[in-house]
Amino acid sequence: MNLEKVRRLLKNKQINLEITIHAAVEALKDGLGAEDLEIALFHGEKIEDYGNRALLLTFTPQDTIPFHIVVEYFEGDPIAFIVTTYVPNSQEWESNWKTRKRKKKNRAKKR
């Protein structure tokens, strides 16, 4: 995803931004509001790219809690979506909150 292009289109009001109900509910659970999600979209760091979706990392301004958002945009569409958001957990993410931890393979011995 060309995140800079999406940001530019949004800033110039050439496309609109919608927050899915799922993203709004998940944000609410973590104490985040629509403004937090919009700030994340414009200032977050892209840490994974899935083609038409991207995972961004940002931090809450008041207490610097990390959170991720997933933004989706299909070229030519009039709307970009924030699909979900969540506070990453330390069991799945490295301490930089940018890198997924590798899952350890179960190497149980066969008898």
Secondary structure, 3 states (H helix, E strand, C coil): CCHHHHHHHHHCCCCEEEECHHHHHHHHHCCCCHHHHHHHHHHCEEEEECCCEEEEEEECCCCCCEEEEEEECCCCCCEEEEEEEECCCCCCECCCCCCECCCCCCCCCCC
